[in-house]
């Protein structure tokens, strides 16, 4: 399965959340492929830096970068145009629109997210949102 992750997935990894850690294990084994939007990394680092945990952020990042099944989705001109269209269509923040744009551009099967910010896009069947727990149950 192709999975695109919102920032909260990375934050759950930093908290040691059981389902997210197990899902990461499956990704590392090649059961799934994970796409992480570049802005999700920025948000992740910002939150952990604010909490005074820069080494935890850097350790998790290093772990993610050694997996051949994890890719960072860069912000390029194609993504920028997609972000603007999604922001306009669904009234999302630039950050949230960038997450959905990365999901679309990578042709992911599911978007790992928990917050309600994506409800308009979900209602219009533009994005399929799931949690690590839901994916592991399949």
Backbone torsions as a table, in degrees:
resi	resn	phi	psi	omega
1	UNK	NA	139.6	175.8
2	UNK	-92.6	121.9	-174.3
3	UNK	-121.8	133.5	172.7
4	UNK	-112.4	132.3	-173.2
5	UNK	-109.2	135.5	170.0
6	UNK	-79.5	169.0	-178.1
7	UNK	-56.0	-37.5	-174.4
8	UNK	-58.9	-30.8	178.3
9	UNK	-61.6	-44.0	178.0
10	UNK	-64.1	-39.4	178.7
11	UNK	-67.0	-36.6	176.3
12	UNK	-65.4	-36.5	175.4
13	UNK	-61.1	-41.2	-179.5
14	UNK	-67.6	-26.0	177.1
15	UNK	-87.1	-5.9	-178.2
16	UNK	73.2	25.0	-179.5
17	UNK	-59.1	127.2	-170.4
18	UNK	-54.5	-52.2	-176.1
19	UNK	-65.4	-39.9	179.6
20	UNK	-66.7	-40.3	178.1
21	UNK	-64.3	-42.8	178.3
22	UNK	-64.3	-41.6	178.3
23	UNK	-62.9	-41.7	177.0
24	UNK	-59.0	-39.0	177.0
25	UNK	-60.4	-42.5	177.3
26	UNK	-64.3	-39.7	178.9
27	UNK	-62.6	-45.9	-179.4
28	UNK	-63.6	-29.0	178.0
29	UNK	-80.8	-9.4	178.4
30	UNK	94.3	8.3	177.3
31	UNK	-68.0	-35.0	-179.3
32	UNK	-132.9	165.6	174.0
33	UNK	-118.7	131.7	-176.2
34	UNK	-113.0	133.9	174.5
35	UNK	-114.9	128.4	179.4
36	UNK	-117.1	116.6	176.7
37	UNK	-61.5	140.4	-179.5
38	UNK	-55.3	-38.6	179.9
39	UNK	-68.7	-25.2	174.9
40	UNK	-65.1	-39.2	176.3
41	UNK	-63.3	-41.9	178.7
42	UNK	-60.9	-44.9	178.7
43	UNK	-64.0	-43.0	179.6
44	UNK	-58.8	-51.2	179.2
45	UNK	-61.2	-41.7	-179.6
46	UNK	-59.7	-47.5	-178.8
47	UNK	-62.1	-46.5	-178.0
48	UNK	-71.1	-33.0	174.3
49	UNK	-64.0	-41.9	178.9
50	UNK	-63.7	-31.0	178.4
51	UNK	-82.5	-1.1	-179.3
52	UNK	75.8	29.9	-176.9
53	UNK	-124.4	51.5	-177.9
54	UNK	-63.3	-35.2	-178.0
55	UNK	-68.5	-34.3	176.1
56	UNK	-63.8	-44.8	178.5
57	UNK	-59.5	-45.5	-178.1
58	UNK	-67.7	-36.2	178.3
59	UNK	-67.0	-43.9	178.6
60	UNK	-64.8	-43.7	178.0
61	UNK	-58.0	-45.5	179.6
62	UNK	-61.1	-40.2	178.2
63	UNK	-63.6	-42.3	-179.7
64	UNK	-65.0	-39.1	-173.5
65	UNK	-72.7	-18.0	179.5
66	UNK	-85.8	-11.6	-179.5
67	UNK	-81.8	130.9	177.8
68	UNK	-75.0	-7.5	-177.9
69	UNK	-102.8	9.9	179.8
70	UNK	-123.9	130.4	179.8
71	UNK	-130.2	142.4	174.9
72	UNK	-89.7	133.3	178.2
73	UNK	-93.1	109.1	-176.8
74	UNK	-74.3	156.3	174.1
75	UNK	-86.8	110.1	177.4
76	UNK	-127.4	-175.7	-175.3
77	UNK	-64.1	-35.1	178.5
78	UNK	-64.8	-45.3	179.1
79	UNK	-65.0	-39.6	-179.9
80	UNK	-59.0	-43.6	179.0
81	UNK	-65.6	-42.4	179.0
82	UNK	-63.6	-41.2	178.0
83	UNK	-58.5	-47.0	-178.7
84	UNK	-61.1	-43.4	179.9
85	UNK	-64.4	-42.6	-179.4
86	UNK	-69.4	-41.7	177.6
87	UNK	-58.6	-46.0	179.8
88	UNK	-64.8	-44.1	-175.6
89	UNK	-69.5	-37.5	-171.9
90	UNK	-117.3	1.1	177.9
91	UNK	66.2	31.2	-179.9
92	UNK	-86.5	161.7	171.5
93	UNK	-68.8	163.8	176.5
94	UNK	-57.4	-43.0	-178.8
95	UNK	-62.5	-50.4	179.9
96	UNK	-64.9	-38.3	177.4
97	UNK	-63.9	-34.6	178.9
98	UNK	-67.6	-33.0	178.0
99	UNK	-66.2	-46.5	-179.6
100	UNK	-67.3	-38.4	178.4
101	UNK	-62.1	-41.1	178.0
102	UNK	-64.1	-39.9	176.6
103	UNK	-57.9	-46.1	-178.0
104	UNK	-69.7	-45.8	-176.2
105	UNK	-65.3	-32.0	-179.4
106	UNK	-87.1	-0.6	-177.8
107	UNK	54.6	41.2	-179.8
108	UNK	-70.7	151.1	178.3
109	UNK	-79.8	-30.1	-176.1
110	UNK	-149.1	152.2	179.4
111	UNK	-114.5	118.9	178.7
112	UNK	-79.2	110.0	-180.0
113	UNK	-157.9	157.6	179.2
114	UNK	-127.5	-23.6	-172.9
115	UNK	-79.1	161.2	-175.2
116	UNK	-82.9	-0.4	-179.1
117	UNK	-59.0	-24.1	-175.5
118	UNK	-94.1	8.9	-172.6
119	UNK	-59.0	-39.9	-180.0
120	UNK	-64.3	-41.6	178.7
121	UNK	-68.3	-34.2	177.7
122	UNK	-68.3	-46.4	-178.7
123	UNK	-59.7	-31.9	180.0
124	UNK	-92.5	12.5	179.1
125	UNK	55.8	31.8	178.6
126	UNK	-83.2	-28.1	-178.6
127	UNK	-139.6	140.9	176.0
128	UNK	-105.1	112.8	-175.7
129	UNK	-101.8	141.6	179.4
130	UNK	-147.0	171.0	174.6
131	UNK	-113.9	166.7	177.6
132	UNK	-60.0	-40.8	179.3
133	UNK	-59.2	-45.2	179.7
134	UNK	-62.3	-41.8	-179.1
135	UNK	-65.9	-40.3	-178.9
136	UNK	-68.0	-25.7	179.6
137	UNK	-74.4	-19.4	-176.6
138	UNK	-74.8	NA	NA
